[in-house]
Amino acid sequence: MKKNDTFTAVCSGYTFDGAGVVHAGDMVFFVPGLIAGEEAELGITAMKKNYGYARIVRLLKKSAHRREPACSVYRQCGGCQLMHMDITEQHAFKEDKVRNCFRQNAGMEVDILPILYTPEQTAYRNKVQVPVQYSRGQVLMGFYRNRTNDIVEYDRCLVQTDFSNDVTGDLRRWLKELRCADEFRHVLIRHAHNSGQAMICMIVRHYPFRGADELLRRIQKKYPQVKSISCIINRREDNVILDGKEVILSGPGYIEEELLGRTFRISARSFFQINPYSTAVLYGKAVETAGLTGKETVIDLYCGTGTIGILAAAQAKQVYGIEIVADAIKDARINAERNGVRNIEFMTADANTGARQLLRNQVKADVVIVDPPRKGCTQDTLDAIVRIAPQKLVYVSCDPATLARDCAYMREKGYEVQSVQPVDMFPGTLHIETIVLLQKLNS
């Protein structure tokens, strides 16, 4: 078999990134867009020693779970990967993904609880970072084509709100009219679904830039719901976006959002979950998983703006939140005060340093909650948790591969996985949030 050859095969399952898997003799082929159980004529696009890649030439047997993607740039844009599946098949894929990550990365067979989700499958994102490129007099704003830096433009992104789509379209036109697009790297748009407040943060190479005052005037005139407008001056040449001095152009520099009866302040650099509907499910389930009775001391690592810790504080004796982003901790303290939560303290530090500081202060925690970035916890952080020796570790993860890796390490240190609960925070994409409860075994 060689490139451009065609063959017929049946899809037997999926890769980690949602491509279909088919077998032809001793070869395995990965086929984007193919659904389990489908039979198709396939064309080979690349050959390796023991595997290859193929494309769908013609579907011979179509799955009942196949859906025509409503997005006009679905096959070009790298933002969503599963819109050709109905929600039932998406959830089956995601549950298997979590199960396979534990099997392959941790050597563990775990029971996966049925995935939790909400009815909102589109227009759920409350934050978007849109890349900006200026080339040959044209302003390009959109998302990157998969595995490239080429921007795919769109009229309406289905996972964004109408507001975010409208702002993106207007900015594309205004930056061209004001001839300032070459100063822009990204535009960050936050749209709080429950409060209705919005924020626009422009990531630029220099400020002030040509047309800055007129751009500000246009935004304020058309979008009165925008409560904060700012610029972050970022002259780096890598993919770090929100680094540099922030200049507040209008408003207080933050917006507020409501979650599970609490109000949270969010700045441009603060971490706040993308999907407000599923976030209520995720955080509610995380606190429920901790099994708090009002007597426990809880440590919330990677606490962001304090969301989980503040929610847990209502059922705990004392909570300590640790986060490396200073702006997020500033917001967290204000959030606690705003919500009348007095049994919580916050510390600006990385998770490992903060955990060690609590150890030095002889803080004895009953429960540790972690919600790390995609790369998971560092080994130093896990070792610090082991020394704290909580009875329960509640691990909230956006990457089941690093989650499984860290659970395997904690198992070696005397912790056993008790439950694995996936939550669909990102419909239409291959991403999945998971809550794992680990229990300390008696010596």
Phi, psi and omega per residue, in radians:
M1 nan 2.489 -3.125
K2 -2.499 2.989 -3.124
K3 -0.987 2.427 3.137
N4 1.414 -0.151 2.991
D5 -1.122 2.690 3.057
T6 -2.074 2.658 3.086
F7 -2.717 2.909 -3.133
T8 -1.962 2.379 -3.132
A9 -2.727 2.891 3.112
V10 -1.918 2.368 -3.135
C11 -1.298 2.244 -3.080
S12 -1.832 -0.178 -3.110
G13 2.974 -2.771 -3.017
Y14 -2.311 2.692 2.954
T15 -1.441 3.082 3.112
F16 -1.015 -0.570 -3.090
D17 -1.763 0.319 2.966
G18 1.558 0.039 3.074
A19 -1.292 2.607 3.085
G20 -1.273 2.615 3.118
V21 -1.974 2.239 3.069
V22 -2.313 2.757 -3.140
H23 -2.091 2.404 3.058
A24 -2.405 1.762 -3.028
G25 1.125 -2.223 3.127
D26 -1.564 0.018 -3.070
M27 -1.724 2.570 3.001
V28 -1.956 2.344 3.112
F29 -2.110 2.516 3.115
F30 -1.911 2.227 -2.982
V31 -2.229 1.807 3.085
P32 -1.019 2.398 3.047
G33 1.479 -0.006 3.140
L34 -1.634 2.404 -3.059
I35 -1.838 2.527 -3.134
A36 -0.909 2.331 -3.140
G37 1.595 -0.242 -3.134
E38 -1.374 2.500 3.014
E39 -1.876 2.373 -3.062
A40 -2.599 2.671 2.893
E41 -1.460 2.221 -2.994
L42 -2.118 2.541 3.064
G43 -1.963 2.276 -3.087
I44 -1.302 2.219 3.137
T45 -1.832 -0.392 3.114
A46 -2.798 2.545 3.137
M47 -2.180 2.312 2.982
K48 -1.995 -2.971 -3.063
K49 -1.150 -0.859 -3.058
N50 -2.059 0.001 -3.123
Y51 -2.629 2.984 3.123
G52 -2.700 3.137 3.115
Y53 -2.162 2.557 -3.111
A54 -2.499 2.887 3.088
R55 -2.147 2.775 3.104
I56 -1.367 2.071 3.024
V57 -1.534 -0.770 -3.114
R58 -2.754 2.277 3.059
L59 -1.412 2.178 3.124
L60 -1.689 -0.584 3.090
K61 -2.401 1.987 -3.022
K62 -1.642 2.409 3.109
S63 -1.252 2.551 3.034
A64 -1.156 -0.272 -3.128
H65 -1.601 0.007 -3.134
R66 -1.338 2.417 3.079
R67 -2.287 2.542 3.061
E68 -1.381 2.060 -3.116
P69 -1.037 2.289 -3.141
A70 -1.331 -0.300 -3.097
C71 -1.339 2.295 -3.079
S72 -1.270 -0.365 -3.118
V73 -2.048 0.411 -3.049
Y74 -0.971 -0.739 -3.049
R75 -1.401 -0.230 3.104
Q76 -1.726 -0.660 -3.050
C77 -1.382 2.485 3.132
G78 -1.619 0.142 -3.050
G79 -1.290 -0.753 -3.138
C80 -2.065 2.555 -3.055
Q81 -2.218 -0.252 -2.985
L82 -2.092 0.307 -3.093
M83 -1.229 -0.157 3.064
H84 -1.458 -0.063 3.091
M85 -1.885 2.584 2.969
D86 -1.290 2.976 -3.009
I87 -1.157 -0.520 3.109
T88 -1.098 -0.798 -3.139
E89 -1.238 -0.632 3.069
Q90 -1.012 -0.779 -3.108
H91 -1.218 -0.639 3.072
A92 -1.091 -0.750 3.087
F93 -1.059 -0.783 -3.060
K94 -1.219 -0.684 3.075
E95 -1.097 -0.754 3.098
D96 -1.126 -0.617 3.123
K97 -1.072 -0.802 3.110
V98 -1.101 -0.815 -3.130
R99 -1.037 -0.779 -3.111
N100 -1.215 -0.562 3.095
C101 -1.134 -0.714 3.091
F102 -1.160 -0.652 -3.131
R103 -1.179 -0.784 -3.019
Q104 -1.500 -0.631 -3.047
N105 -1.665 -0.301 -3.090
A106 -2.232 -0.130 -3.080
G107 1.086 0.592 -3.058
M108 -2.140 2.381 2.984
E109 -1.738 1.999 -3.073
V110 -2.117 2.609 3.033
D111 -1.472 2.232 -3.129
I112 -1.729 2.160 3.060
L113 -1.202 2.638 3.122
P114 -0.974 2.397 -3.051
I115 -1.070 2.450 3.061
L116 -1.688 2.484 -3.121
Y117 -2.776 2.972 3.094
T118 -2.111 2.865 -3.066
P119 -1.178 -0.370 -3.051
E120 -1.269 1.884 -3.117
Q121 -1.826 -0.233 3.120
T122 -2.334 2.900 3.081
A123 0.934 0.614 -3.057
Y124 -1.725 -0.261 -3.049
R125 -1.274 2.312 3.059
N126 -1.772 0.049 3.135
K127 -2.592 2.442 3.051
V128 -2.526 2.424 3.034
Q129 -1.997 1.864 -3.041
V130 -1.718 2.072 3.064
P131 -1.152 2.590 3.114
V132 -2.185 2.291 3.040
Q133 -2.307 2.521 3.117
Y134 -2.097 2.076 -3.067
S135 -2.533 2.156 3.062
R136 0.917 0.756 3.080
G137 1.393 0.039 -3.139
Q138 -1.906 2.452 3.085
V139 -1.737 2.084 3.130
L140 -1.860 2.179 3.054
M141 -2.362 2.218 -3.113
G142 3.087 -2.551 3.103
F143 -2.144 2.789 -3.075
Y144 -1.302 2.393 2.941
R145 -1.063 2.506 -3.038
N146 -0.920 2.241 3.087
R147 1.095 0.476 3.079
T148 -2.456 3.040 2.978
N149 -1.855 0.314 3.094
D150 -1.464 2.265 -3.100
I151 -1.497 2.276 3.013
V152 -1.768 2.013 -3.124
E153 -1.421 2.755 -3.132
Y154 -2.550 2.727 3.030
D155 -1.565 -0.843 -3.133
R156 -2.375 2.018 3.022
C157 -1.483 2.173 -2.987
L158 -1.253 -0.373 -3.137
V159 -1.614 -0.064 3.055
Q160 -1.698 2.862 3.073
T161 -1.386 2.829 3.058
D162 -0.991 -0.674 3.139
F163 -1.027 -0.880 -3.116
S164 -1.089 -0.697 3.097
N165 -1.121 -0.737 -3.140
D166 -1.124 -0.752 3.136
V167 -1.091 -0.765 3.137
T168 -1.044 -0.795 3.134
G169 -1.105 -0.751 3.134
D170 -1.157 -0.753 -3.138
L171 -1.111 -0.667 3.098
R172 -0.992 -0.742 -3.130
R173 -1.300 -0.745 -3.091
W174 -1.176 -0.678 -3.137
L175 -1.112 -0.596 3.094
K176 -1.242 -0.767 -3.122
E177 -1.119 -0.660 -3.096
L178 -1.568 -0.027 3.068
R179 0.953 0.803 -3.139
C180 -2.196 0.170 -3.052
A181 -1.108 -0.496 -3.122
D182 -1.159 -0.271 3.105
E183 -1.504 -0.201 -3.001
F184 -1.680 2.482 3.024
R185 -1.936 -0.831 3.118
H186 -2.566 2.861 2.922
V187 -2.203 2.169 3.084
L188 -1.721 2.172 3.106
I189 -2.106 2.177 3.003
R190 -1.983 2.350 3.139
H191 -2.343 1.807 -3.129
A192 -1.309 2.005 -3.015
H193 -1.185 -0.665 -3.047
N194 -1.429 -0.747 -3.133
S195 -1.485 -0.401 -3.102
G196 1.459 -0.080 -3.126
Q197 -1.314 2.649 -3.109
A198 -2.391 2.758 3.140
M199 -2.390 2.470 2.993
I200 -2.185 2.170 3.097
C201 -2.156 2.113 -3.103
M202 -1.704 2.135 3.119
I203 -1.649 1.950 -2.961
V204 -2.221 2.844 3.128
R205 -1.436 -0.568 3.127
H206 -2.519 2.670 2.993
Y207 -2.556 2.357 0.040
P208 -1.315 2.719 3.092
F209 -2.100 2.907 -3.137
R210 -0.983 2.221 3.077
G211 1.419 0.160 -3.067
A212 -1.043 -0.781 -3.102
D213 -1.147 -0.722 -3.138
E214 -1.190 -0.650 3.096
L215 -1.099 -0.770 3.099
L216 -1.038 -0.762 -3.129
R217 -1.080 -0.730 -3.117
R218 -1.158 -0.732 3.123
I219 -1.082 -0.825 -3.098
Q220 -1.112 -0.643 -3.099
K221 -1.218 -0.737 -3.043
K222 -1.505 -0.500 -3.011
Y223 -2.203 1.379 -3.135
P224 -1.142 -0.331 3.118
Q225 -1.296 -0.161 3.093
V226 -1.346 1.863 -3.058
K227 -1.569 -0.271 -3.119
S228 -2.521 2.251 3.058
I229 -2.234 2.270 -3.098
S230 -2.584 2.956 3.012
C231 -2.190 2.463 2.918
I232 -1.945 2.136 -3.103
I233 -1.538 1.883 -3.033
N234 -2.220 1.944 -3.127
R235 -1.846 0.199 3.111
R236 -1.206 2.736 -3.139
E237 -1.927 0.253 3.119
D238 -1.872 -2.862 -3.070
N239 -1.685 0.261 3.038
V240 -1.389 2.086 -2.953
I241 -1.636 -0.959 -2.956
L242 -1.610 0.898 3.131
D243 -2.078 2.362 3.141
G244 2.213 3.056 -3.126
K245 -1.226 2.329 3.079
E246 -1.729 2.274 3.106
V247 -1.948 2.066 3.128
I248 -1.432 2.082 -3.112
L249 -1.658 -0.542 -3.099
S250 -2.756 2.431 3.090
G251 1.462 -2.997 -3.016
P252 -1.493 -0.109 -3.103
G253 1.568 0.177 3.109
Y254 -2.732 2.900 2.965
I255 -2.210 2.998 3.131
E256 -2.142 2.530 3.106
E257 -2.380 2.667 -3.129
E258 -1.814 2.405 3.134
L259 -2.602 2.100 3.095
L260 0.854 0.799 3.071
G261 1.401 0.079 3.114
R262 -2.031 2.740 3.098
T263 -1.953 2.285 -3.079
F264 -2.170 2.392 3.100
R265 -1.613 2.323 -3.048
I266 -2.230 2.145 3.046
S267 -1.698 3.067 -3.093
A268 -1.033 -0.695 -3.054
R269 -1.639 -0.054 -3.094
S270 -1.264 2.505 3.028
F271 -1.494 2.263 3.040
F272 -2.558 2.351 -3.033
Q273 -0.983 2.540 -2.987
I274 -1.220 -0.682 -3.007
N275 -1.846 1.828 -3.048
P276 -1.153 -0.474 -3.114
Y277 -1.270 -0.886 3.136
S278 -1.312 -0.395 3.095
T279 -1.076 -0.696 3.099
A280 -1.055 -0.687 3.096
V281 -1.189 -0.810 -3.091
L282 -1.056 -0.917 -3.070
Y283 -1.254 -0.648 3.070
G284 -1.057 -0.741 3.128
K285 -1.221 -0.627 3.121
A286 -1.083 -0.800 3.119
V287 -1.159 -0.705 3.096
E288 -1.073 -0.708 -3.130
T289 -1.099 -0.553 3.136
A290 -1.155 -0.384 3.090
G291 1.069 0.792 -3.065
L292 -1.323 2.544 -3.119
T293 -2.100 -0.019 -3.087
G294 1.736 -0.090 -3.110
K295 -1.867 -0.083 -2.954
E296 -1.591 2.641 2.909
T297 -1.725 2.238 -3.035
V298 -2.104 2.390 2.996
I299 -1.940 2.202 3.138
D300 -1.905 1.724 3.133
L301 -1.486 2.604 -3.052
Y302 0.963 0.923 -2.922
C303 -1.384 -0.207 -3.140
G304 1.025 -2.270 3.138
T305 -1.482 0.230 3.038
G306 1.557 0.224 -2.989
T307 -1.030 -1.000 -3.073
I308 -1.116 -0.781 -3.110
G309 -1.062 -0.740 3.128
I310 -1.154 -0.697 3.086
L311 -1.150 -0.681 -3.136
A312 -1.245 -0.471 -3.047
A313 -1.049 -0.494 3.138
A314 -1.137 -0.360 -3.098
Q315 -2.080 0.244 -3.092
A316 -2.205 2.844 3.066
K317 -1.351 -0.810 -3.114
Q318 -2.635 2.478 3.118
V319 -2.228 2.445 3.033
Y320 -2.108 2.205 3.133
G321 -1.925 2.392 -3.106
I322 -2.248 2.287 -3.107
E323 -2.698 2.448 -3.080
I324 -1.425 -0.423 -3.095
V325 -1.448 2.000 -3.046
A326 -1.078 -0.699 3.132
D327 -1.084 -0.635 3.128
A328 -1.171 -0.726 3.112
I329 -1.142 -0.654 3.064
K330 -1.032 -0.793 3.097
D331 -1.126 -0.696 -3.103
A332 -1.065 -0.759 -3.139
R333 -1.116 -0.726 3.110
I334 -1.167 -0.679 3.120
N335 -1.071 -0.754 3.125
A336 -1.098 -0.779 -3.137
E337 -1.136 -0.760 -3.117
R338 -1.062 -0.613 -3.106
N339 -1.658 0.145 3.081
G340 1.175 0.500 -3.136
V341 -1.685 2.005 -3.053
R342 -1.920 -0.151 -3.109
N343 -1.730 0.698 3.123
I344 -2.452 2.424 3.082
E345 -2.198 2.526 -3.107
F346 -2.099 2.626 -3.104
M347 -2.394 2.315 3.052
T348 -1.549 1.880 -3.132
A349 -2.985 2.797 2.979
D350 -1.236 2.838 -2.991
A351 -1.015 -0.740 -3.113
N352 -1.136 -0.867 -3.122
T353 -1.092 -0.739 3.137
G354 -1.122 -0.736 3.120
A355 -1.104 -0.703 3.124
R356 -1.148 -0.641 3.110
Q357 -1.119 -0.711 3.089
L358 -1.128 -0.612 3.063
L359 -1.095 -0.784 3.124
R360 -1.095 -0.547 3.120
N361 -1.462 0.104 3.089
Q362 1.049 0.620 3.041
V363 -1.380 2.213 3.132
K364 -1.925 1.954 -3.071
A365 -1.722 2.456 3.039
D366 -1.512 -0.579 -3.098
V367 -2.367 2.350 2.959
V368 -2.023 2.304 3.065
I369 -1.990 2.253 3.091
V370 -2.148 2.445 3.059
D371 -2.412 1.266 -3.001
P372 -1.378 2.964 3.013
P373 -1.174 -3.133 -3.027
R374 -0.991 -0.552 -3.101
K375 -1.282 -0.094 3.116
G376 1.395 -2.932 -3.139
C377 -1.479 2.556 3.000
T378 -1.288 2.777 3.115
Q379 -1.101 -0.620 3.102
D380 -1.070 -0.690 3.117
T381 -1.140 -0.791 3.110
L382 -1.080 -0.681 3.110
D383 -1.126 -0.658 3.100
A384 -1.142 -0.678 3.088
I385 -1.096 -0.723 3.121
V386 -1.047 -0.701 3.140
R387 -1.237 -0.582 3.049
I388 -1.136 -0.595 3.030
A389 1.054 0.901 3.058
P390 -1.197 2.694 3.052
Q391 -1.227 -0.540 -3.118
K392 -2.283 2.446 2.987
L393 -2.123 2.070 3.075
V394 -1.780 1.975 -3.043
Y395 -1.880 1.996 3.073
V396 -1.788 2.157 -2.987
S397 -2.339 2.526 3.025
C398 -1.785 0.054 3.128
D399 -2.441 1.853 -3.068
P400 -1.149 -0.362 3.128
A401 -1.212 -0.877 3.115
T402 -1.257 -0.524 3.045
L403 -1.038 -0.867 -3.133
A404 -1.093 -0.730 3.091
R405 -0.989 -0.821 -3.103
D406 -1.223 -0.608 3.088
C407 -1.141 -0.653 3.089
A408 -1.094 -0.710 3.118
Y409 -1.137 -0.758 -3.137
M410 -1.182 -0.516 3.057
R411 -1.095 -0.679 3.091
E412 -1.115 -0.435 -3.104
K413 -1.688 0.163 3.018
G414 1.775 0.333 3.110
Y415 -2.012 2.427 -3.094
E416 -2.056 2.379 3.097
V417 -1.196 2.196 -3.132
Q418 -1.804 -0.604 -3.139
S419 -2.688 2.610 3.117
V420 -2.293 1.943 -3.036
Q421 -2.090 1.821 3.048
P422 -1.365 2.595 3.095
V423 -2.327 2.201 -3.106
D424 -1.457 1.659 3.122
M425 -1.544 -0.319 -2.959
F426 -2.318 1.191 3.127
P427 -0.968 2.485 -3.139
G428 1.535 -0.196 3.136
T429 -2.060 2.971 -3.132
L430 -1.488 -0.008 -3.058
H431 -1.413 2.626 -3.102
I432 -2.594 2.385 3.000
E433 -1.627 2.573 -3.137
T434 -2.448 2.410 3.056
I435 -1.931 2.161 3.105
V436 -2.081 2.348 3.005
L437 -1.779 2.146 3.017
L438 -1.955 2.327 -3.089
Q439 -1.954 2.357 3.083
K440 -1.272 2.204 3.122
L441 -1.420 2.556 3.089
N442 -1.197 2.505 3.132
S443 -1.133 nan nan
